[in-house]
């Protein structure tokens, strides 16, 4: 695994969360991308290194954010349980 891949997987796991208010979750892909690139630079990883691993970073973060929101919505639905109407 490359340094860039290892970094992005760690960063996504720790920084991209569903928009439920937990973890101070940001839903702004531009802001998340900026934060990611800033932290990557601190680790000596360039945007080009990241893009070589995963493609367009903003699109990648957007897909991860959508997936996190979908999982959260499904979990919320299960927590509510079946409707008692009828």
trRosetta pair geometry for C-beta under 8 A, 3 or more apart (Angstrom, degrees):
i j d omega theta_ij theta_ji phi_ij phi_ji
1 5 5.0 -123 -172 87 87 124
1 6 5.2 104 131 -60 119 92
2 5 4.6 95 55 8 82 101
2 6 6.8 -147 93 -4 42 87
2 49 7.6 -154 144 -179 133 101
2 53 6.1 -139 61 -93 132 123
3 6 5.8 -56 -146 39 29 112
3 7 6.2 32 155 -21 64 108
3 43 7.5 -171 163 144 112 116
3 44 7.9 -21 140 87 148 96
3 45 6.1 -153 121 -89 104 113
3 49 7.5 -21 80 168 93 141
4 7 5.8 -56 -148 36 28 112
4 8 6.3 21 159 -15 65 108
4 40 7.6 39 -131 -149 77 120
4 45 5.1 148 -99 -153 76 123
4 49 4.0 -160 -81 144 140 102
4 50 5.2 -156 -168 -83 115 51
4 52 7.1 67 85 62 165 96
4 53 4.7 -172 110 -24 117 142
5 8 6.1 -57 -144 38 28 105
5 9 6.3 25 159 -16 64 109
5 53 4.7 -164 -73 -155 81 141
5 54 7.6 142 -109 -48 72 95
6 9 6.1 -59 -148 38 26 108
6 10 6.3 22 157 -14 63 111
7 10 5.9 -65 -151 40 28 108
7 11 5.9 23 157 -19 68 112
7 39 7.9 175 -177 119 113 100
7 40 5.9 105 143 -114 145 85
7 43 5.8 165 -113 92 139 160
7 45 5.4 -134 27 -12 166 169
7 50 7.6 -82 83 -94 117 98
8 11 5.6 -54 -139 39 31 111
8 12 6.1 34 160 -21 66 105
8 36 7.4 46 -121 -168 76 124
8 40 7.7 13 -72 -92 76 122
8 50 5.8 125 -69 -138 127 99
8 53 6.5 173 14 95 145 139
8 54 6.0 -132 137 -24 167 143
8 57 7.9 -128 -124 -125 127 96
8 60 7.6 -7 -178 131 133 148
9 12 6.0 -51 -144 35 27 110
9 13 6.4 27 157 -18 61 109
10 13 5.9 -60 -151 37 28 111
10 14 6.3 2 161 1 65 116
11 14 6.2 -75 -146 50 26 97
11 15 5.3 -17 173 13 68 128
11 36 5.5 104 153 -128 148 92
11 39 6.3 152 -113 89 127 140
11 40 7.5 -45 -52 -63 158 88
12 15 6.5 -74 -119 51 17 89
12 16 5.0 -21 -160 16 64 123
12 61 7.3 -152 -109 -110 96 70
12 64 5.3 -95 -156 -156 119 164
13 16 7.7 -3 -50 40 10 87
15 32 6.7 141 140 -148 113 97
15 35 6.8 -171 -166 110 144 131
15 36 7.0 169 92 -80 158 88
16 32 6.5 64 -93 -155 88 143
16 61 6.3 -162 -93 -153 134 80
16 64 4.8 39 131 122 163 119
16 65 5.5 -111 -164 -78 111 71
16 68 5.8 -172 139 -24 90 151
17 20 7.6 -86 145 31 101 88
17 22 6.2 -109 154 88 142 93
17 23 4.6 88 16 60 168 140
17 25 4.0 -110 81 -103 103 117
17 68 5.9 -162 -161 174 23 147
18 22 7.4 37 69 45 84 108
18 25 6.4 -23 82 -158 33 170
18 68 4.5 -150 -63 144 70 92
18 69 5.0 137 -133 -93 84 46
18 71 6.8 -125 -65 69 129 86
18 72 3.3 105 -150 -33 167 148
18 73 7.8 -168 -149 -27 134 67
19 25 5.5 -154 -104 110 43 126
19 27 4.5 14 -89 -71 126 124
19 69 5.9 9 14 -103 93 106
19 72 7.6 -179 42 69 54 160
20 25 6.8 58 38 27 58 146
20 72 5.5 -148 -43 -168 122 142
20 76 7.9 180 -107 -64 126 124
21 25 6.9 -74 -52 32 4 102
22 25 6.0 38 71 -20 59 114
26 31 5.3 -104 170 94 148 128
26 32 5.6 179 91 -63 121 91
26 35 8.0 129 38 -3 153 145
27 65 6.7 126 -141 -172 62 133
27 69 7.9 61 -122 -74 109 128
28 31 3.9 53 95 15 116 114
28 32 6.5 164 89 -13 60 85
29 32 5.6 -55 -143 40 33 111
29 33 6.0 36 156 -23 67 107
29 58 5.5 85 153 -164 113 86
29 61 5.4 143 -147 101 86 112
29 62 4.7 5 -113 -78 143 87
29 65 6.5 -125 -86 9 89 154
30 33 5.8 -54 -147 35 27 112
30 34 6.4 30 153 -20 62 106
30 58 7.0 11 -91 -128 51 121
31 34 5.7 -52 -149 34 31 113
31 35 6.4 31 154 -17 64 105
32 35 5.8 -55 -148 37 31 111
32 36 6.2 33 154 -21 65 107
32 61 5.0 169 110 178 125 144
32 65 7.2 178 11 -64 169 130
33 36 5.7 -54 -147 36 30 113
33 37 6.3 26 157 -15 65 107
33 57 5.5 120 -137 117 100 108
33 58 4.6 -15 -84 -91 148 80
33 61 5.6 -150 -72 20 80 154
34 37 6.0 -59 -148 39 27 107
34 38 6.2 29 154 -22 64 109
35 38 5.7 -57 -148 35 29 114
35 39 6.4 23 157 -13 65 107
36 39 6.0 -61 -150 40 28 105
36 40 6.1 29 153 -21 66 109
36 50 7.7 112 141 -136 115 163
36 57 6.5 -169 96 177 140 129
36 61 6.8 -145 -17 -78 152 135
37 40 5.4 -52 -141 37 32 114
37 41 6.3 38 156 -24 64 103
37 47 5.5 4 -128 -84 114 100
37 50 7.6 -116 -100 16 74 155
37 57 7.1 103 -64 120 98 167
38 41 5.9 -52 -152 31 27 112
38 42 6.8 30 148 -19 60 104
39 42 5.5 -51 -154 32 37 116
39 43 6.7 26 150 -10 65 107
40 43 5.7 -66 -155 43 35 106
40 45 4.1 -84 -177 80 91 106
40 46 7.3 -177 134 -58 116 3
40 47 7.2 118 90 -73 143 52
40 49 7.7 -174 174 68 126 113
40 50 6.1 -36 -139 -52 163 130
41 44 7.6 52 -173 -70 33 17
41 45 7.0 -101 -71 62 27 60
41 46 7.3 53 -98 -103 71 45
45 49 5.0 -116 -167 75 78 141
45 50 6.4 83 150 -50 111 92
46 49 4.6 109 56 -1 75 98
46 50 7.2 -140 99 0 47 84
47 50 5.7 -55 -152 38 36 111
47 51 6.1 33 152 -17 69 108
47 57 6.8 -91 -152 -14 86 143
48 51 5.7 -54 -140 41 31 109
48 52 6.2 38 156 -26 64 104
49 52 5.8 -54 -151 31 27 114
49 53 6.8 21 152 -15 60 107
50 53 5.8 -64 -158 37 33 109
50 54 6.3 -31 169 30 71 106
50 57 5.4 31 125 -81 128 118
51 54 6.9 -82 -127 59 26 69
51 55 6.4 -15 -160 172 66 13
51 56 6.5 20 -128 -91 98 31
51 57 6.1 -78 -77 -34 77 89
54 57 6.7 80 81 -94 118 59
54 60 4.7 35 145 -94 126 156
55 59 6.6 -52 117 70 110 122
55 60 6.2 145 72 -56 88 108
56 59 4.0 59 89 17 113 113
56 60 6.4 176 91 -16 57 86
57 60 5.5 -57 -146 36 31 115
57 61 6.3 29 157 -16 67 105
58 61 5.8 -53 -146 38 30 109
58 62 6.2 36 152 -22 63 107
59 62 5.5 -53 -147 36 31 117
59 63 6.5 32 155 -19 65 102
60 63 6.0 -55 -152 34 29 109
60 64 6.5 26 151 -15 63 107
61 64 5.6 -56 -147 39 33 111
61 65 6.1 35 154 -21 67 107
62 65 5.7 -55 -145 36 29 112
62 66 6.4 32 155 -19 64 104
63 66 5.7 -51 -148 35 32 113
63 67 6.4 32 154 -19 64 106
64 67 5.7 -54 -149 37 31 112
64 68 6.3 33 152 -20 65 105
65 68 5.7 -52 -146 36 32 111
65 69 6.3 30 155 -17 65 106
66 69 5.8 -58 -148 39 29 109
66 70 6.2 31 153 -22 65 107
67 70 5.6 -53 -146 34 31 113
67 71 6.4 31 155 -18 64 104
68 71 5.9 -54 -149 36 30 110
68 72 6.3 30 153 -18 64 108
69 72 5.6 -55 -147 38 32 113
69 73 6.2 34 155 -21 66 106
70 73 5.8 -53 -146 35 30 111
70 74 6.4 29 155 -17 64 106
71 74 5.8 -57 -149 38 30 110
71 75 6.2 30 153 -20 65 107
72 75 5.6 -55 -147 37 31 112
72 76 6.3 33 154 -20 65 105
73 76 5.7 -52 -147 35 31 112
73 77 6.4 34 152 -21 63 105
74 77 5.6 -52 -150 34 32 114
74 78 6.5 32 153 -18 65 104
75 78 5.8 -54 -150 36 33 110
75 79 6.3 36 152 -23 65 106
76 79 5.6 -54 -149 33 31 115
76 80 6.7 33 153 -21 63 103
77 80 5.9 -55 -156 30 32 111
78 81 7.4 36 174 -73 39 41
83 86 7.4 92 111 -11 102 108
